[in-house]
Amino acid sequence: MIALTINGKPVTLDAPMTIAEFLAERNLKARMVVVEHNGEIVPRDRYAEVTLREGDTLEVVQMMAGG
């Protein structure tokens, strides 16, 4: 089990996973979110490269369409 903080709340994952896997598991489209990992914005093309680990902090902001 991996404990981390996502959007200010404690979350436990069963195993390490990439940001891309995390988003897909939650049905979030990568092109519709901005992700901050441990205080740094992650470029979308790196979501599949960054692995979430014990103690990490993730902020996920979903963009909304409308007008």
Phi and psi restraints in degrees (range 20) as a CNS / XPLOR table:
assign (resid 1 and name C) (resid 2 and name N)
       (resid 2 and name CA) (resid 2 and name C) 1.0 -121.4 20.0 2
assign (resid 2 and name N) (resid 2 and name CA)
       (resid 2 and name C) (resid 3 and name N) 1.0 123.0 20.0 2
assign (resid 2 and name C) (resid 3 and name N)
       (resid 3 and name CA) (resid 3 and name C) 1.0 -99.9 20.0 2
assign (resid 3 and name N) (resid 3 and name CA)
       (resid 3 and name C) (resid 4 and name N) 1.0 129.9 20.0 2
assign (resid 3 and name C) (resid 4 and name N)
       (resid 4 and name CA) (resid 4 and name C) 1.0 -147.8 20.0 2
assign (resid 4 and name N) (resid 4 and name CA)
       (resid 4 and name C) (resid 5 and name N) 1.0 174.7 20.0 2
assign (resid 4 and name C) (resid 5 and name N)
       (resid 5 and name CA) (resid 5 and name C) 1.0 -114.0 20.0 2
assign (resid 5 and name N) (resid 5 and name CA)
       (resid 5 and name C) (resid 6 and name N) 1.0 125.9 20.0 2
assign (resid 5 and name C) (resid 6 and name N)
       (resid 6 and name CA) (resid 6 and name C) 1.0 -124.3 20.0 2
assign (resid 6 and name N) (resid 6 and name CA)
       (resid 6 and name C) (resid 7 and name N) 1.0 120.4 20.0 2
assign (resid 6 and name C) (resid 7 and name N)
       (resid 7 and name CA) (resid 7 and name C) 1.0 51.0 20.0 2
assign (resid 7 and name N) (resid 7 and name CA)
       (resid 7 and name C) (resid 8 and name N) 1.0 42.4 20.0 2
assign (resid 7 and name C) (resid 8 and name N)
       (resid 8 and name CA) (resid 8 and name C) 1.0 81.8 20.0 2
assign (resid 8 and name N) (resid 8 and name CA)
       (resid 8 and name C) (resid 9 and name N) 1.0 1.0 20.0 2
assign (resid 8 and name C) (resid 9 and name N)
       (resid 9 and name CA) (resid 9 and name C) 1.0 -117.4 20.0 2
assign (resid 9 and name N) (resid 9 and name CA)
       (resid 9 and name C) (resid 10 and name N) 1.0 141.9 20.0 2
assign (resid 9 and name C) (resid 10 and name N)
       (resid 10 and name CA) (resid 10 and name C) 1.0 -68.8 20.0 2
assign (resid 10 and name N) (resid 10 and name CA)
       (resid 10 and name C) (resid 11 and name N) 1.0 134.4 20.0 2
assign (resid 10 and name C) (resid 11 and name N)
       (resid 11 and name CA) (resid 11 and name C) 1.0 -135.3 20.0 2
assign (resid 11 and name N) (resid 11 and name CA)
       (resid 11 and name C) (resid 12 and name N) 1.0 144.8 20.0 2
assign (resid 11 and name C) (resid 12 and name N)
       (resid 12 and name CA) (resid 12 and name C) 1.0 -117.6 20.0 2
assign (resid 12 and name N) (resid 12 and name CA)
       (resid 12 and name C) (resid 13 and name N) 1.0 129.7 20.0 2
assign (resid 12 and name C) (resid 13 and name N)
       (resid 13 and name CA) (resid 13 and name C) 1.0 -106.1 20.0 2
assign (resid 13 and name N) (resid 13 and name CA)
       (resid 13 and name C) (resid 14 and name N) 1.0 149.1 20.0 2
assign (resid 13 and name C) (resid 14 and name N)
       (resid 14 and name CA) (resid 14 and name C) 1.0 -69.2 20.0 2
assign (resid 14 and name N) (resid 14 and name CA)
       (resid 14 and name C) (resid 15 and name N) 1.0 -31.5 20.0 2
assign (resid 14 and name C) (resid 15 and name N)
       (resid 15 and name CA) (resid 15 and name C) 1.0 -156.3 20.0 2
assign (resid 15 and name N) (resid 15 and name CA)
       (resid 15 and name C) (resid 16 and name N) 1.0 162.7 20.0 2
assign (resid 15 and name C) (resid 16 and name N)
       (resid 16 and name CA) (resid 16 and name C) 1.0 -58.9 20.0 2
assign (resid 16 and name N) (resid 16 and name CA)
       (resid 16 and name C) (resid 17 and name N) 1.0 145.6 20.0 2
assign (resid 16 and name C) (resid 17 and name N)
       (resid 17 and name CA) (resid 17 and name C) 1.0 -151.1 20.0 2
assign (resid 17 and name N) (resid 17 and name CA)
       (resid 17 and name C) (resid 18 and name N) 1.0 160.8 20.0 2
assign (resid 17 and name C) (resid 18 and name N)
       (resid 18 and name CA) (resid 18 and name C) 1.0 -80.4 20.0 2
assign (resid 18 and name N) (resid 18 and name CA)
       (resid 18 and name C) (resid 19 and name N) 1.0 166.1 20.0 2
assign (resid 18 and name C) (resid 19 and name N)
       (resid 19 and name CA) (resid 19 and name C) 1.0 -59.5 20.0 2
assign (resid 19 and name N) (resid 19 and name CA)
       (resid 19 and name C) (resid 20 and name N) 1.0 -41.7 20.0 2
assign (resid 19 and name C) (resid 20 and name N)
       (resid 20 and name CA) (resid 20 and name C) 1.0 -59.3 20.0 2
assign (resid 20 and name N) (resid 20 and name CA)
       (resid 20 and name C) (resid 21 and name N) 1.0 -43.7 20.0 2
assign (resid 20 and name C) (resid 21 and name N)
       (resid 21 and name CA) (resid 21 and name C) 1.0 -66.1 20.0 2
assign (resid 21 and name N) (resid 21 and name CA)
       (resid 21 and name C) (resid 22 and name N) 1.0 -40.9 20.0 2
assign (resid 21 and name C) (resid 22 and name N)
       (resid 22 and name CA) (resid 22 and name C) 1.0 -60.1 20.0 2
assign (resid 22 and name N) (resid 22 and name CA)
       (resid 22 and name C) (resid 23 and name N) 1.0 -47.0 20.0 2
assign (resid 22 and name C) (resid 23 and name N)
       (resid 23 and name CA) (resid 23 and name C) 1.0 -63.8 20.0 2
assign (resid 23 and name N) (resid 23 and name CA)
       (resid 23 and name C) (resid 24 and name N) 1.0 -44.3 20.0 2
assign (resid 23 and name C) (resid 24 and name N)
       (resid 24 and name CA) (resid 24 and name C) 1.0 -63.2 20.0 2
assign (resid 24 and name N) (resid 24 and name CA)
       (resid 24 and name C) (resid 25 and name N) 1.0 -39.7 20.0 2
assign (resid 24 and name C) (resid 25 and name N)
       (resid 25 and name CA) (resid 25 and name C) 1.0 -61.8 20.0 2
assign (resid 25 and name N) (resid 25 and name CA)
       (resid 25 and name C) (resid 26 and name N) 1.0 -27.5 20.0 2
assign (resid 25 and name C) (resid 26 and name N)
       (resid 26 and name CA) (resid 26 and name C) 1.0 -103.3 20.0 2
assign (resid 26 and name N) (resid 26 and name CA)
       (resid 26 and name C) (resid 27 and name N) 1.0 12.9 20.0 2
assign (resid 26 and name C) (resid 27 and name N)
       (resid 27 and name CA) (resid 27 and name C) 1.0 56.7 20.0 2
assign (resid 27 and name N) (resid 27 and name CA)
       (resid 27 and name C) (resid 28 and name N) 1.0 36.7 20.0 2
assign (resid 27 and name C) (resid 28 and name N)
       (resid 28 and name CA) (resid 28 and name C) 1.0 -101.9 20.0 2
assign (resid 28 and name N) (resid 28 and name CA)
       (resid 28 and name C) (resid 29 and name N) 1.0 132.3 20.0 2
assign (resid 28 and name C) (resid 29 and name N)
       (resid 29 and name CA) (resid 29 and name C) 1.0 -83.8 20.0 2
assign (resid 29 and name N) (resid 29 and name CA)
       (resid 29 and name C) (resid 30 and name N) 1.0 127.0 20.0 2
assign (resid 29 and name C) (resid 30 and name N)
       (resid 30 and name CA) (resid 30 and name C) 1.0 -55.7 20.0 2
assign (resid 30 and name N) (resid 30 and name CA)
       (resid 30 and name C) (resid 31 and name N) 1.0 -34.6 20.0 2
assign (resid 30 and name C) (resid 31 and name N)
       (resid 31 and name CA) (resid 31 and name C) 1.0 -75.7 20.0 2
assign (resid 31 and name N) (resid 31 and name CA)
       (resid 31 and name C) (resid 32 and name N) 1.0 -7.9 20.0 2
assign (resid 31 and name C) (resid 32 and name N)
       (resid 32 and name CA) (resid 32 and name C) 1.0 -109.2 20.0 2
assign (resid 32 and name N) (resid 32 and name CA)
       (resid 32 and name C) (resid 33 and name N) 1.0 8.6 20.0 2
assign (resid 32 and name C) (resid 33 and name N)
       (resid 33 and name CA) (resid 33 and name C) 1.0 -132.0 20.0 2
assign (resid 33 and name N) (resid 33 and name CA)
       (resid 33 and name C) (resid 34 and name N) 1.0 158.4 20.0 2
assign (resid 33 and name C) (resid 34 and name N)
       (resid 34 and name CA) (resid 34 and name C) 1.0 -118.3 20.0 2
assign (resid 34 and name N) (resid 34 and name CA)
       (resid 34 and name C) (resid 35 and name N) 1.0 133.1 20.0 2
assign (resid 34 and name C) (resid 35 and name N)
       (resid 35 and name CA) (resid 35 and name C) 1.0 -120.0 20.0 2
assign (resid 35 and name N) (resid 35 and name CA)
       (resid 35 and name C) (resid 36 and name N) 1.0 131.0 20.0 2
assign (resid 35 and name C) (resid 36 and name N)
       (resid 36 and name CA) (resid 36 and name C) 1.0 -112.5 20.0 2
assign (resid 36 and name N) (resid 36 and name CA)
       (resid 36 and name C) (resid 37 and name N) 1.0 123.9 20.0 2
assign (resid 36 and name C) (resid 37 and name N)
       (resid 37 and name CA) (resid 37 and name C) 1.0 -115.8 20.0 2
assign (resid 37 and name N) (resid 37 and name CA)
       (resid 37 and name C) (resid 38 and name N) 1.0 116.5 20.0 2
assign (resid 37 and name C) (resid 38 and name N)
       (resid 38 and name CA) (resid 38 and name C) 1.0 50.9 20.0 2
assign (resid 38 and name N) (resid 38 and name CA)
       (resid 38 and name C) (resid 39 and name N) 1.0 42.8 20.0 2
assign (resid 38 and name C) (resid 39 and name N)
       (resid 39 and name CA) (resid 39 and name C) 1.0 87.5 20.0 2
assign (resid 39 and name N) (resid 39 and name CA)
       (resid 39 and name C) (resid 40 and name N) 1.0 1.0 20.0 2
assign (resid 39 and name C) (resid 40 and name N)
       (resid 40 and name CA) (resid 40 and name C) 1.0 -124.9 20.0 2
assign (resid 40 and name N) (resid 40 and name CA)
       (resid 40 and name C) (resid 41 and name N) 1.0 134.4 20.0 2
assign (resid 40 and name C) (resid 41 and name N)
       (resid 41 and name CA) (resid 41 and name C) 1.0 -65.7 20.0 2
assign (resid 41 and name N) (resid 41 and name CA)
       (resid 41 and name C) (resid 42 and name N) 1.0 133.5 20.0 2
assign (resid 41 and name C) (resid 42 and name N)
       (resid 42 and name CA) (resid 42 and name C) 1.0 -100.7 20.0 2
assign (resid 42 and name N) (resid 42 and name CA)
       (resid 42 and name C) (resid 43 and name N) 1.0 124.4 20.0 2
assign (resid 42 and name C) (resid 43 and name N)
       (resid 43 and name CA) (resid 43 and name C) 1.0 -61.6 20.0 2
assign (resid 43 and name N) (resid 43 and name CA)
       (resid 43 and name C) (resid 44 and name N) 1.0 142.0 20.0 2
assign (resid 43 and name C) (resid 44 and name N)
       (resid 44 and name CA) (resid 44 and name C) 1.0 -54.3 20.0 2
assign (resid 44 and name N) (resid 44 and name CA)
       (resid 44 and name C) (resid 45 and name N) 1.0 -35.6 20.0 2
assign (resid 44 and name C) (resid 45 and name N)
       (resid 45 and name CA) (resid 45 and name C) 1.0 -71.4 20.0 2
assign (resid 45 and name N) (resid 45 and name CA)
       (resid 45 and name C) (resid 46 and name N) 1.0 -3.6 20.0 2
assign (resid 45 and name C) (resid 46 and name N)
       (resid 46 and name CA) (resid 46 and name C) 1.0 -108.1 20.0 2
assign (resid 46 and name N) (resid 46 and name CA)
       (resid 46 and name C) (resid 47 and name N) 1.0 0.5 20.0 2
assign (resid 46 and name C) (resid 47 and name N)
       (resid 47 and name CA) (resid 47 and name C) 1.0 -56.1 20.0 2
assign (resid 47 and name N) (resid 47 and name CA)
       (resid 47 and name C) (resid 48 and name N) 1.0 -35.9 20.0 2
assign (resid 47 and name C) (resid 48 and name N)
       (resid 48 and name CA) (resid 48 and name C) 1.0 -79.5 20.0 2
assign (resid 48 and name N) (resid 48 and name CA)
       (resid 48 and name C) (resid 49 and name N) 1.0 -9.0 20.0 2
assign (resid 48 and name C) (resid 49 and name N)
       (resid 49 and name CA) (resid 49 and name C) 1.0 -99.9 20.0 2
assign (resid 49 and name N) (resid 49 and name CA)
       (resid 49 and name C) (resid 50 and name N) 1.0 -24.1 20.0 2
assign (resid 49 and name C) (resid 50 and name N)
       (resid 50 and name CA) (resid 50 and name C) 1.0 -92.4 20.0 2
assign (resid 50 and name N) (resid 50 and name CA)
       (resid 50 and name C) (resid 51 and name N) 1.0 118.4 20.0 2
assign (resid 50 and name C) (resid 51 and name N)
       (resid 51 and name CA) (resid 51 and name C) 1.0 -96.8 20.0 2
assign (resid 51 and name N) (resid 51 and name CA)
       (resid 51 and name C) (resid 52 and name N) 1.0 133.1 20.0 2
assign (resid 51 and name C) (resid 52 and name N)
       (resid 52 and name CA) (resid 52 and name C) 1.0 -79.0 20.0 2
assign (resid 52 and name N) (resid 52 and name CA)
       (resid 52 and name C) (resid 53 and name N) 1.0 134.0 20.0 2
assign (resid 52 and name C) (resid 53 and name N)
       (resid 53 and name CA) (resid 53 and name C) 1.0 -131.5 20.0 2
assign (resid 53 and name N) (resid 53 and name CA)
       (resid 53 and name C) (resid 54 and name N) 1.0 167.2 20.0 2
assign (resid 53 and name C) (resid 54 and name N)
       (resid 54 and name CA) (resid 54 and name C) 1.0 -47.3 20.0 2
assign (resid 54 and name N) (resid 54 and name CA)
       (resid 54 and name C) (resid 55 and name N) 1.0 129.2 20.0 2
assign (resid 54 and name C) (resid 55 and name N)
       (resid 55 and name CA) (resid 55 and name C) 1.0 84.6 20.0 2
assign (resid 55 and name N) (resid 55 and name CA)
       (resid 55 and name C) (resid 56 and name N) 1.0 -4.1 20.0 2
assign (resid 55 and name C) (resid 56 and name N)
       (resid 56 and name CA) (resid 56 and name C) 1.0 -65.3 20.0 2
assign (resid 56 and name N) (resid 56 and name CA)
       (resid 56 and name C) (resid 57 and name N) 1.0 157.0 20.0 2
assign (resid 56 and name C) (resid 57 and name N)
       (resid 57 and name CA) (resid 57 and name C) 1.0 -119.9 20.0 2
assign (resid 57 and name N) (resid 57 and name CA)
       (resid 57 and name C) (resid 58 and name N) 1.0 129.2 20.0 2
assign (resid 57 and name C) (resid 58 and name N)
       (resid 58 and name CA) (resid 58 and name C) 1.0 -127.7 20.0 2
assign (resid 58 and name N) (resid 58 and name CA)
       (resid 58 and name C) (resid 59 and name N) 1.0 133.6 20.0 2
assign (resid 58 and name C) (resid 59 and name N)
       (resid 59 and name CA) (resid 59 and name C) 1.0 -118.2 20.0 2
assign (resid 59 and name N) (resid 59 and name CA)
       (resid 59 and name C) (resid 60 and name N) 1.0 124.1 20.0 2
assign (resid 59 and name C) (resid 60 and name N)
       (resid 60 and name CA) (resid 60 and name C) 1.0 -120.3 20.0 2
assign (resid 60 and name N) (resid 60 and name CA)
       (resid 60 and name C) (resid 61 and name N) 1.0 120.2 20.0 2
assign (resid 60 and name C) (resid 61 and name N)
       (resid 61 and name CA) (resid 61 and name C) 1.0 -115.0 20.0 2
assign (resid 61 and name N) (resid 61 and name CA)
       (resid 61 and name C) (resid 62 and name N) 1.0 121.0 20.0 2
assign (resid 61 and name C) (resid 62 and name N)
       (resid 62 and name CA) (resid 62 and name C) 1.0 -94.2 20.0 2
assign (resid 62 and name N) (resid 62 and name CA)
       (resid 62 and name C) (resid 63 and name N) 1.0 131.0 20.0 2
assign (resid 62 and name C) (resid 63 and name N)
       (resid 63 and name CA) (resid 63 and name C) 1.0 -79.5 20.0 2
assign (resid 63 and name N) (resid 63 and name CA)
       (resid 63 and name C) (resid 64 and name N) 1.0 144.6 20.0 2
assign (resid 63 and name C) (resid 64 and name N)
       (resid 64 and name CA) (resid 64 and name C) 1.0 -114.3 20.0 2
assign (resid 64 and name N) (resid 64 and name CA)
       (resid 64 and name C) (resid 65 and name N) 1.0 136.3 20.0 2
assign (resid 64 and name C) (resid 65 and name N)
       (resid 65 and name CA) (resid 65 and name C) 1.0 -92.9 20.0 2
assign (resid 65 and name N) (resid 65 and name CA)
       (resid 65 and name C) (resid 66 and name N) 1.0 153.1 20.0 2
assign (resid 65 and name C) (resid 66 and name N)
       (resid 66 and name CA) (resid 66 and name C) 1.0 152.8 20.0 2
assign (resid 66 and name N) (resid 66 and name CA)
       (resid 66 and name C) (resid 67 and name N) 1.0 -176.6 20.0 2
